[in-house]
Amino acid sequence: MNIQVFNLSRDTRDNDLRRLFAAFGIVNSAEIARDKLNGRSKGNALIEMPVDSDGRRAIVALDQTLVNGKKISVSEI
């Protein structure tokens, strides 16, 4: 399952997201979108989880929660 995360703090790192989502199951990848020119976070990320039910549980649990001081939005792609 592919999951999108929006409104991330610029302080959030790929490993932070991997740990956050790993509480719900296996995480194949967790990658924050970065500006190609300066390498800064664009504030959104893509998470890939191989088990759909784990991904759905993560979405329900994490949507609209605070991560590094910002309320994130989490949904299935």
PDB file of N, CA, C and O in Angstrom:
ATOM      1  N   MET A   1       0.846  -1.171   0.000  1.00  0.00           N
ATOM      2  CA  MET A   1       0.000   0.000   0.000  1.00  0.00           C
ATOM      3  C   MET A   1       0.892   1.235   0.000  1.00  0.00           C
ATOM      4  O   MET A   1       1.887   1.295   0.723  1.00  0.00           O
ATOM      5  N   ASN A   2       0.534   2.202  -0.802  1.00  0.00           N
ATOM      6  CA  ASN A   2       1.242   3.476  -0.837  1.00  0.00           C
ATOM      7  C   ASN A   2       0.457   4.510  -0.036  1.00  0.00           C
ATOM      8  O   ASN A   2      -0.755   4.661  -0.192  1.00  0.00           O
ATOM      9  N   ILE A   3       1.174   5.207   0.814  1.00  0.00           N
ATOM     10  CA  ILE A   3       0.573   6.175   1.728  1.00  0.00           C
ATOM     11  C   ILE A   3       1.271   7.513   1.529  1.00  0.00           C
ATOM     12  O   ILE A   3       2.494   7.573   1.404  1.00  0.00           O
ATOM     13  N   GLN A   4       0.495   8.572   1.502  1.00  0.00           N
ATOM     14  CA  GLN A   4       1.075   9.911   1.403  1.00  0.00           C
ATOM     15  C   GLN A   4       0.899  10.644   2.726  1.00  0.00           C
ATOM     16  O   GLN A   4      -0.115  10.505   3.410  1.00  0.00           O
ATOM     17  N   VAL A   5       1.908  11.421   3.061  1.00  0.00           N
ATOM     18  CA  VAL A   5       1.900  12.193   4.300  1.00  0.00           C
ATOM     19  C   VAL A   5       2.172  13.654   3.931  1.00  0.00           C
ATOM     20  O   VAL A   5       3.126  13.952   3.213  1.00  0.00           O
ATOM     21  N   PHE A   6       1.338  14.545   4.421  1.00  0.00           N
ATOM     22  CA  PHE A   6       1.474  15.969   4.131  1.00  0.00           C
ATOM     23  C   PHE A   6       1.652  16.766   5.418  1.00  0.00           C
ATOM     24  O   PHE A   6       1.344  16.286   6.509  1.00  0.00           O
ATOM     25  N   ASN A   7       2.149  17.977   5.274  1.00  0.00           N
ATOM     26  CA  ASN A   7       2.336  18.954   6.340  1.00  0.00           C
ATOM     27  C   ASN A   7       3.408  18.535   7.342  1.00  0.00           C
ATOM     28  O   ASN A   7       3.263  18.734   8.548  1.00  0.00           O
ATOM     29  N   LEU A   8       4.474  17.957   6.827  1.00  0.00           N
ATOM     30  CA  LEU A   8       5.583  17.558   7.689  1.00  0.00           C
ATOM     31  C   LEU A   8       6.444  18.754   8.078  1.00  0.00           C
ATOM     32  O   LEU A   8       6.623  19.692   7.302  1.00  0.00           O
ATOM     33  N   SER A   9       6.960  18.696   9.273  1.00  0.00           N
ATOM     34  CA  SER A   9       7.932  19.684   9.732  1.00  0.00           C
ATOM     35  C   SER A   9       9.220  19.509   8.931  1.00  0.00           C
ATOM     36  O   SER A   9       9.556  18.399   8.518  1.00  0.00           O
ATOM     37  N   ARG A  10       9.923  20.588   8.719  1.00  0.00           N
ATOM     38  CA  ARG A  10      11.216  20.496   8.024  1.00  0.00           C
ATOM     39  C   ARG A  10      12.244  19.734   8.859  1.00  0.00           C
ATOM     40  O   ARG A  10      13.285  19.324   8.343  1.00  0.00           O
ATOM     41  N   ASP A  11      11.954  19.546  10.143  1.00  0.00           N
ATOM     42  CA  ASP A  11      12.851  18.794  11.027  1.00  0.00           C
ATOM     43  C   ASP A  11      12.649  17.277  10.927  1.00  0.00           C
ATOM     44  O   ASP A  11      13.474  16.514  11.429  1.00  0.00           O
ATOM     45  N   THR A  12      11.580  16.840  10.297  1.00  0.00           N
ATOM     46  CA  THR A  12      11.273  15.415  10.190  1.00  0.00           C
ATOM     47  C   THR A  12      12.183  14.775   9.146  1.00  0.00           C
ATOM     48  O   THR A  12      12.392  15.330   8.068  1.00  0.00           O
ATOM     49  N   ARG A  13      12.720  13.608   9.474  1.00  0.00           N
ATOM     50  CA  ARG A  13      13.633  12.876   8.595  1.00  0.00           C
ATOM     51  C   ARG A  13      12.990  11.559   8.157  1.00  0.00           C
ATOM     52  O   ARG A  13      12.020  11.099   8.758  1.00  0.00           O
ATOM     53  N   ASP A  14      13.546  10.963   7.102  1.00  0.00           N
ATOM     54  CA  ASP A  14      13.042   9.686   6.603  1.00  0.00           C
ATOM     55  C   ASP A  14      12.969   8.634   7.703  1.00  0.00           C
ATOM     56  O   ASP A  14      11.969   7.925   7.820  1.00  0.00           O
ATOM     57  N   ASN A  15      14.018   8.532   8.505  1.00  0.00           N
ATOM     58  CA  ASN A  15      14.050   7.530   9.578  1.00  0.00           C
ATOM     59  C   ASN A  15      12.992   7.781  10.641  1.00  0.00           C
ATOM     60  O   ASN A  15      12.488   6.835  11.246  1.00  0.00           O
ATOM     61  N   ASP A  16      12.647   9.051  10.877  1.00  0.00           N
ATOM     62  CA  ASP A  16      11.565   9.367  11.819  1.00  0.00           C
ATOM     63  C   ASP A  16      10.260   8.749  11.330  1.00  0.00           C
ATOM     64  O   ASP A  16       9.523   8.139  12.104  1.00  0.00           O
ATOM     65  N   LEU A  17       9.984   8.910  10.048  1.00  0.00           N
ATOM     66  CA  LEU A  17       8.745   8.364   9.477  1.00  0.00           C
ATOM     67  C   LEU A  17       8.774   6.841   9.460  1.00  0.00           C
ATOM     68  O   LEU A  17       7.767   6.194   9.748  1.00  0.00           O
ATOM     69  N   ARG A  18       9.917   6.274   9.125  1.00  0.00           N
ATOM     70  CA  ARG A  18      10.033   4.809   9.113  1.00  0.00           C
ATOM     71  C   ARG A  18       9.703   4.242  10.501  1.00  0.00           C
ATOM     72  O   ARG A  18       8.953   3.272  10.612  1.00  0.00           O
ATOM     73  N   ARG A  19      10.261   4.845  11.555  1.00  0.00           N
ATOM     74  CA  ARG A  19       9.978   4.384  12.924  1.00  0.00           C
ATOM     75  C   ARG A  19       8.504   4.579  13.281  1.00  0.00           C
ATOM     76  O   ARG A  19       7.892   3.708  13.899  1.00  0.00           O
ATOM     77  N   LEU A  20       7.941   5.711  12.897  1.00  0.00           N
ATOM     78  CA  LEU A  20       6.553   6.020  13.210  1.00  0.00           C
ATOM     79  C   LEU A  20       5.606   4.981  12.591  1.00  0.00           C
ATOM     80  O   LEU A  20       4.713   4.465  13.264  1.00  0.00           O
ATOM     81  N   PHE A  21       5.811   4.685  11.311  1.00  0.00           N
ATOM     82  CA  PHE A  21       4.934   3.746  10.609  1.00  0.00           C
ATOM     83  C   PHE A  21       5.247   2.296  10.955  1.00  0.00           C
ATOM     84  O   PHE A  21       4.365   1.442  10.864  1.00  0.00           O
ATOM     85  N   ALA A  22       6.478   2.000  11.348  1.00  0.00           N
ATOM     86  CA  ALA A  22       6.862   0.626  11.698  1.00  0.00           C
ATOM     87  C   ALA A  22       6.111   0.111  12.923  1.00  0.00           C
ATOM     88  O   ALA A  22       6.049  -1.097  13.149  1.00  0.00           O
ATOM     89  N   ALA A  23       5.549   1.004  13.702  1.00  0.00           N
ATOM     90  CA  ALA A  23       4.731   0.578  14.842  1.00  0.00           C
ATOM     91  C   ALA A  23       3.484  -0.178  14.382  1.00  0.00           C
ATOM     92  O   ALA A  23       2.832  -0.849  15.182  1.00  0.00           O
ATOM     93  N   PHE A  24       3.154  -0.068  13.089  1.00  0.00           N
ATOM     94  CA  PHE A  24       1.947  -0.700  12.557  1.00  0.00           C
ATOM     95  C   PHE A  24       2.249  -1.854  11.617  1.00  0.00           C
ATOM     96  O   PHE A  24       1.329  -2.547  11.183  1.00  0.00           O
ATOM     97  N   GLY A  25       3.517  -2.077  11.291  1.00  0.00           N
ATOM     98  CA  GLY A  25       3.880  -3.183  10.412  1.00  0.00           C
ATOM     99  C   GLY A  25       5.155  -2.880   9.645  1.00  0.00           C
ATOM    100  O   GLY A  25       5.862  -1.914   9.930  1.00  0.00           O
ATOM    101  N   ILE A  26       5.429  -3.723   8.676  1.00  0.00           N
ATOM    102  CA  ILE A  26       6.644  -3.594   7.864  1.00  0.00           C
ATOM    103  C   ILE A  26       6.555  -2.355   6.981  1.00  0.00           C
ATOM    104  O   ILE A  26       5.517  -2.080   6.378  1.00  0.00           O
ATOM    105  N   VAL A  27       7.645  -1.621   6.916  1.00  0.00           N
ATOM    106  CA  VAL A  27       7.735  -0.436   6.058  1.00  0.00           C
ATOM    107  C   VAL A  27       8.804  -0.726   5.002  1.00  0.00           C
ATOM    108  O   VAL A  27       9.982  -0.872   5.328  1.00  0.00           O
ATOM    109  N   ASN A  28       8.389  -0.807   3.739  1.00  0.00           N
ATOM    110  CA  ASN A  28       9.355  -1.027   2.657  1.00  0.00           C
ATOM    111  C   ASN A  28      10.181   0.213   2.387  1.00  0.00           C
ATOM    112  O   ASN A  28      11.385   0.129   2.145  1.00  0.00           O
ATOM    113  N   SER A  29       9.528   1.370   2.429  1.00  0.00           N
ATOM    114  CA  SER A  29      10.251   2.624   2.198  1.00  0.00           C
ATOM    115  C   SER A  29       9.506   3.780   2.849  1.00  0.00           C
ATOM    116  O   SER A  29       8.288   3.747   3.029  1.00  0.00           O
ATOM    117  N   ALA A  30      10.271   4.788   3.191  1.00  0.00           N
ATOM    118  CA  ALA A  30       9.733   6.030   3.751  1.00  0.00           C
ATOM    119  C   ALA A  30      10.633   7.143   3.225  1.00  0.00           C
ATOM    120  O   ALA A  30      11.788   7.262   3.633  1.00  0.00           O
ATOM    121  N   GLU A  31      10.102   7.946   2.327  1.00  0.00           N
ATOM    122  CA  GLU A  31      10.942   8.945   1.675  1.00  0.00           C
ATOM    123  C   GLU A  31      10.253  10.302   1.627  1.00  0.00           C
ATOM    124  O   GLU A  31       9.151  10.444   1.099  1.00  0.00           O
ATOM    125  N   ILE A  32      10.925  11.278   2.185  1.00  0.00           N
ATOM    126  CA  ILE A  32      10.437  12.656   2.159  1.00  0.00           C
ATOM    127  C   ILE A  32      10.807  13.281   0.826  1.00  0.00           C
ATOM    128  O   ILE A  32      11.940  13.142   0.367  1.00  0.00           O
ATOM    129  N   ALA A  33       9.862  13.965   0.206  1.00  0.00           N
ATOM    130  CA  ALA A  33      10.127  14.672  -1.044  1.00  0.00           C
ATOM    131  C   ALA A  33      11.027  15.865  -0.758  1.00  0.00           C
ATOM    132  O   ALA A  33      10.798  16.617   0.189  1.00  0.00           O
ATOM    133  N   ARG A  34      12.050  16.029  -1.584  1.00  0.00           N
ATOM    134  CA  ARG A  34      13.019  17.101  -1.380  1.00  0.00           C
ATOM    135  C   ARG A  34      13.140  17.965  -2.627  1.00  0.00           C
ATOM    136  O   ARG A  34      13.014  17.483  -3.753  1.00  0.00           O
ATOM    137  N   ASP A  35      13.386  19.239  -2.404  1.00  0.00           N
ATOM    138  CA  ASP A  35      13.636  20.180  -3.488  1.00  0.00           C
ATOM    139  C   ASP A  35      14.953  19.796  -4.163  1.00  0.00           C
ATOM    140  O   ASP A  35      15.965  19.617  -3.485  1.00  0.00           O
ATOM    141  N   LYS A  36      14.949  19.669  -5.474  1.00  0.00           N
ATOM    142  CA  LYS A  36      16.152  19.227  -6.190  1.00  0.00           C
ATOM    143  C   LYS A  36      17.271  20.259  -6.143  1.00  0.00           C
ATOM    144  O   LYS A  36      18.444  19.897  -6.230  1.00  0.00           O
ATOM    145  N   LEU A  37      16.935  21.516  -6.010  1.00  0.00           N
ATOM    146  CA  LEU A  37      17.958  22.557  -6.016  1.00  0.00           C
ATOM    147  C   LEU A  37      18.660  22.723  -4.670  1.00  0.00           C
ATOM    148  O   LEU A  37      19.881  22.862  -4.613  1.00  0.00           O
ATOM    149  N   ASN A  38      17.872  22.706  -3.580  1.00  0.00           N
ATOM    150  CA  ASN A  38      18.490  22.971  -2.276  1.00  0.00           C
ATOM    151  C   ASN A  38      18.420  21.794  -1.298  1.00  0.00           C
ATOM    152  O   ASN A  38      18.990  21.866  -0.210  1.00  0.00           O
ATOM    153  N   GLY A  39      17.735  20.722  -1.668  1.00  0.00           N
ATOM    154  CA  GLY A  39      17.673  19.533  -0.829  1.00  0.00           C
ATOM    155  C   GLY A  39      16.756  19.619   0.373  1.00  0.00           C
ATOM    156  O   GLY A  39      16.679  18.682   1.168  1.00  0.00           O
ATOM    157  N   ARG A  40      16.059  20.741   0.512  1.00  0.00           N
ATOM    158  CA  ARG A  40      15.149  20.899   1.654  1.00  0.00           C
ATOM    159  C   ARG A  40      13.852  20.115   1.451  1.00  0.00           C
ATOM    160  O   ARG A  40      13.400  19.884   0.329  1.00  0.00           O
ATOM    161  N   SER A  41      13.283  19.723   2.570  1.00  0.00           N
ATOM    162  CA  SER A  41      12.011  19.001   2.561  1.00  0.00           C
ATOM    163  C   SER A  41      10.918  19.851   1.934  1.00  0.00           C
ATOM    164  O   SER A  41      10.840  21.060   2.153  1.00  0.00           O
ATOM    165  N   LYS A  42      10.074  19.186   1.146  1.00  0.00           N
ATOM    166  CA  LYS A  42       8.897  19.858   0.584  1.00  0.00           C
ATOM    167  C   LYS A  42       7.694  19.734   1.518  1.00  0.00           C
ATOM    168  O   LYS A  42       6.627  20.279   1.237  1.00  0.00           O
ATOM    169  N   GLY A  43       7.868  19.011   2.634  1.00  0.00           N
ATOM    170  CA  GLY A  43       6.800  18.890   3.616  1.00  0.00           C
ATOM    171  C   GLY A  43       5.844  17.734   3.369  1.00  0.00           C
ATOM    172  O   GLY A  43       4.808  17.627   4.024  1.00  0.00           O
ATOM    173  N   ASN A  44       6.196  16.865   2.417  1.00  0.00           N
ATOM    174  CA  ASN A  44       5.356  15.695   2.179  1.00  0.00           C
ATOM    175  C   ASN A  44       6.243  14.471   1.949  1.00  0.00           C
ATOM    176  O   ASN A  44       7.432  14.594   1.656  1.00  0.00           O
ATOM    177  N   ALA A  45       5.639  13.287   2.088  1.00  0.00           N
ATOM    178  CA  ALA A  45       6.417  12.057   1.974  1.00  0.00           C
ATOM    179  C   ALA A  45       5.558  10.930   1.418  1.00  0.00           C
ATOM    180  O   ALA A  45       4.329  10.995   1.410  1.00  0.00           O
ATOM    181  N   LEU A  46       6.246   9.902   0.956  1.00  0.00           N
ATOM    182  CA  LEU A  46       5.601   8.691   0.466  1.00  0.00           C
ATOM    183  C   LEU A  46       6.092   7.530   1.319  1.00  0.00           C
ATOM    184  O   LEU A  46       7.294   7.343   1.506  1.00  0.00           O
ATOM    185  N   ILE A  47       5.147   6.757   1.830  1.00  0.00           N
ATOM    186  CA  ILE A  47       5.440   5.576   2.642  1.00  0.00           C
ATOM    187  C   ILE A  47       4.906   4.372   1.885  1.00  0.00           C
ATOM    188  O   ILE A  47       3.800   4.414   1.347  1.00  0.00           O
ATOM    189  N   GLU A  48       5.682   3.303   1.843  1.00  0.00           N
ATOM    190  CA  GLU A  48       5.211   2.072   1.217  1.00  0.00           C
ATOM    191  C   GLU A  48       5.206   0.962   2.263  1.00  0.00           C
ATOM    192  O   GLU A  48       6.228   0.653   2.874  1.00  0.00           O
ATOM    193  N   MET A  49       4.021   0.370   2.453  1.00  0.00           N
ATOM    194  CA  MET A  49       3.856  -0.747   3.380  1.00  0.00           C
ATOM    195  C   MET A  49       3.287  -1.929   2.597  1.00  0.00           C
ATOM    196  O   MET A  49       2.289  -1.764   1.896  1.00  0.00           O
ATOM    197  N   PRO A  50       3.894  -3.123   2.695  1.00  0.00           N
ATOM    198  CA  PRO A  50       3.465  -4.253   1.874  1.00  0.00           C
ATOM    199  C   PRO A  50       2.124  -4.867   2.272  1.00  0.00           C
ATOM    200  O   PRO A  50       1.473  -5.508   1.448  1.00  0.00           O
ATOM    201  N   VAL A  51       1.709  -4.682   3.510  1.00  0.00           N
ATOM    202  CA  VAL A  51       0.459  -5.286   3.984  1.00  0.00           C
ATOM    203  C   VAL A  51      -0.597  -4.189   4.092  1.00  0.00           C
ATOM    204  O   VAL A  51      -0.481  -3.276   4.909  1.00  0.00           O
ATOM    205  N   ASP A  52      -1.631  -4.294   3.252  1.00  0.00           N
ATOM    206  CA  ASP A  52      -2.666  -3.252   3.202  1.00  0.00           C
ATOM    207  C   ASP A  52      -3.325  -2.996   4.551  1.00  0.00           C
ATOM    208  O   ASP A  52      -3.570  -1.843   4.908  1.00  0.00           O
ATOM    209  N   SER A  53      -3.615  -4.050   5.304  1.00  0.00           N
ATOM    210  CA  SER A  53      -4.298  -3.857   6.589  1.00  0.00           C
ATOM    211  C   SER A  53      -3.416  -3.083   7.559  1.00  0.00           C
ATOM    212  O   SER A  53      -3.924  -2.285   8.347  1.00  0.00           O
ATOM    213  N   ASP A  54      -2.107  -3.304   7.518  1.00  0.00           N
ATOM    214  CA  ASP A  54      -1.184  -2.531   8.360  1.00  0.00           C
ATOM    215  C   ASP A  54      -1.197  -1.063   7.945  1.00  0.00           C
ATOM    216  O   ASP A  54      -1.213  -0.172   8.794  1.00  0.00           O
ATOM    217  N   GLY A  55      -1.191  -0.820   6.652  1.00  0.00           N
ATOM    218  CA  GLY A  55      -1.229   0.547   6.146  1.00  0.00           C
ATOM    219  C   GLY A  55      -2.501   1.270   6.552  1.00  0.00           C
ATOM    220  O   GLY A  55      -2.462   2.440   6.934  1.00  0.00           O
ATOM    221  N   ARG A  56      -3.623   0.579   6.471  1.00  0.00           N
ATOM    222  CA  ARG A  56      -4.901   1.208   6.861  1.00  0.00           C
ATOM    223  C   ARG A  56      -4.915   1.551   8.350  1.00  0.00           C
ATOM    224  O   ARG A  56      -5.405   2.609   8.745  1.00  0.00           O
ATOM    225  N   ARG A  57      -4.376   0.653   9.171  1.00  0.00           N
ATOM    226  CA  ARG A  57      -4.303   0.933  10.615  1.00  0.00           C
ATOM    227  C   ARG A  57      -3.421   2.145  10.883  1.00  0.00           C
ATOM    228  O   ARG A  57      -3.745   2.981  11.727  1.00  0.00           O
ATOM    229  N   ALA A  58      -2.315   2.237  10.168  1.00  0.00           N
ATOM    230  CA  ALA A  58      -1.411   3.382  10.331  1.00  0.00           C
ATOM    231  C   ALA A  58      -2.099   4.679   9.926  1.00  0.00           C
ATOM    232  O   ALA A  58      -1.961   5.694  10.609  1.00  0.00           O
ATOM    233  N   ILE A  59      -2.832   4.656   8.830  1.00  0.00           N
ATOM    234  CA  ILE A  59      -3.538   5.854   8.360  1.00  0.00           C
ATOM    235  C   ILE A  59      -4.533   6.331   9.409  1.00  0.00           C
ATOM    236  O   ILE A  59      -4.561   7.511   9.760  1.00  0.00           O
ATOM    237  N   VAL A  60      -5.344   5.410   9.903  1.00  0.00           N
ATOM    238  CA  VAL A  60      -6.361   5.770  10.900  1.00  0.00           C
ATOM    239  C   VAL A  60      -5.708   6.316  12.167  1.00  0.00           C
ATOM    240  O   VAL A  60      -6.173   7.302  12.739  1.00  0.00           O
ATOM    241  N   ALA A  61      -4.636   5.674  12.596  1.00  0.00           N
ATOM    242  CA  ALA A  61      -3.998   6.071  13.856  1.00  0.00           C
ATOM    243  C   ALA A  61      -3.201   7.375  13.742  1.00  0.00           C
ATOM    244  O   ALA A  61      -3.138   8.144  14.701  1.00  0.00           O
ATOM    245  N   LEU A  62      -2.596   7.628  12.585  1.00  0.00           N
ATOM    246  CA  LEU A  62      -1.668   8.757  12.479  1.00  0.00           C
ATOM    247  C   LEU A  62      -2.241  10.016  11.837  1.00  0.00           C
ATOM    248  O   LEU A  62      -1.693  11.103  12.019  1.00  0.00           O
ATOM    249  N   ASP A  63      -3.333   9.886  11.092  1.00  0.00           N
ATOM    250  CA  ASP A  63      -3.908  11.065  10.444  1.00  0.00           C
ATOM    251  C   ASP A  63      -4.313  12.109  11.488  1.00  0.00           C
ATOM    252  O   ASP A  63      -4.992  11.793  12.464  1.00  0.00           O
ATOM    253  N   GLN A  64      -3.895  13.334  11.273  1.00  0.00           N
ATOM    254  CA  GLN A  64      -4.198  14.482  12.131  1.00  0.00           C
ATOM    255  C   GLN A  64      -3.503  14.424  13.494  1.00  0.00           C
ATOM    256  O   GLN A  64      -3.968  15.034  14.458  1.00  0.00           O
ATOM    257  N   THR A  65      -2.390  13.690  13.571  1.00  0.00           N
ATOM    258  CA  THR A  65      -1.607  13.674  14.808  1.00  0.00           C
ATOM    259  C   THR A  65      -0.435  14.651  14.691  1.00  0.00           C
ATOM    260  O   THR A  65      -0.051  15.050  13.592  1.00  0.00           O
ATOM    261  N   LEU A  66       0.117  15.022  15.832  1.00  0.00           N
ATOM    262  CA  LEU A  66       1.259  15.934  15.851  1.00  0.00           C
ATOM    263  C   LEU A  66       2.563  15.154  15.712  1.00  0.00           C
ATOM    264  O   LEU A  66       2.813  14.194  16.441  1.00  0.00           O
ATOM    265  N   VAL A  67       3.381  15.584  14.767  1.00  0.00           N
ATOM    266  CA  VAL A  67       4.715  15.019  14.569  1.00  0.00           C
ATOM    267  C   VAL A  67       5.670  16.198  14.455  1.00  0.00           C
ATOM    268  O   VAL A  67       5.548  17.020  13.547  1.00  0.00           O
ATOM    269  N   ASN A  68       6.608  16.276  15.367  1.00  0.00           N
ATOM    270  CA  ASN A  68       7.552  17.400  15.406  1.00  0.00           C
ATOM    271  C   ASN A  68       6.842  18.751  15.380  1.00  0.00           C
ATOM    272  O   ASN A  68       7.280  19.690  14.717  1.00  0.00           O
ATOM    273  N   GLY A  69       5.731  18.825  16.120  1.00  0.00           N
ATOM    274  CA  GLY A  69       5.029  20.088  16.285  1.00  0.00           C
ATOM    275  C   GLY A  69       4.054  20.467  15.189  1.00  0.00           C
ATOM    276  O   GLY A  69       3.464  21.547  15.239  1.00  0.00           O
ATOM    277  N   LYS A  70       3.869  19.598  14.191  1.00  0.00           N
ATOM    278  CA  LYS A  70       2.923  19.905  13.108  1.00  0.00           C
ATOM    279  C   LYS A  70       1.892  18.788  12.975  1.00  0.00           C
ATOM    280  O   LYS A  70       2.221  17.609  13.109  1.00  0.00           O
ATOM    281  N   LYS A  71       0.656  19.162  12.713  1.00  0.00           N
ATOM    282  CA  LYS A  71      -0.414  18.188  12.523  1.00  0.00           C
ATOM    283  C   LYS A  71      -0.321  17.638  11.106  1.00  0.00           C
ATOM    284  O   LYS A  71      -0.503  18.371  10.134  1.00  0.00           O
ATOM    285  N   ILE A  72      -0.037  16.343  10.995  1.00  0.00           N
ATOM    286  CA  ILE A  72       0.129  15.732   9.680  1.00  0.00           C
ATOM    287  C   ILE A  72      -1.184  15.208   9.116  1.00  0.00           C
ATOM    288  O   ILE A  72      -2.129  14.920   9.850  1.00  0.00           O
ATOM    289  N   SER A  73      -1.217  15.096   7.822  1.00  0.00           N
ATOM    290  CA  SER A  73      -2.349  14.518   7.107  1.00  0.00           C
ATOM    291  C   SER A  73      -1.837  13.246   6.440  1.00  0.00           C
ATOM    292  O   SER A  73      -0.838  13.281   5.721  1.00  0.00           O
ATOM    293  N   VAL A  74      -2.514  12.123   6.674  1.00  0.00           N
ATOM    294  CA  VAL A  74      -2.072  10.824   6.166  1.00  0.00           C
ATOM    295  C   VAL A  74      -3.221  10.190   5.396  1.00  0.00           C
ATOM    296  O   VAL A  74      -4.342  10.117   5.898  1.00  0.00           O
ATOM    297  N   SER A  75      -2.944   9.725   4.163  1.00  0.00           N
ATOM    298  CA  SER A  75      -3.983   9.085   3.362  1.00  0.00           C
ATOM    299  C   SER A  75      -3.386   8.089   2.374  1.00  0.00           C
ATOM    300  O   SER A  75      -2.191   8.128   2.080  1.00  0.00           O
ATOM    301  N   GLU A  76      -4.230   7.203   1.870  1.00  0.00           N
ATOM    302  CA  GLU A  76      -3.816   6.240   0.858  1.00  0.00           C
ATOM    303  C   GLU A  76      -3.752   6.933  -0.498  1.00  0.00           C
ATOM    304  O   GLU A  76      -4.552   7.817  -0.802  1.00  0.00           O
ATOM    305  N   ILE A  77      -2.802   6.519  -1.288  1.00  0.00           N
ATOM    306  CA  ILE A  77      -2.697   7.067  -2.655  1.00  0.00           C
ATOM    307  C   ILE A  77      -3.599   6.237  -3.550  1.00  0.00           C
ATOM    308  O   ILE A  77      -3.687   6.498  -4.750  1.00  0.00           O
TER     309      ILE A  77
END
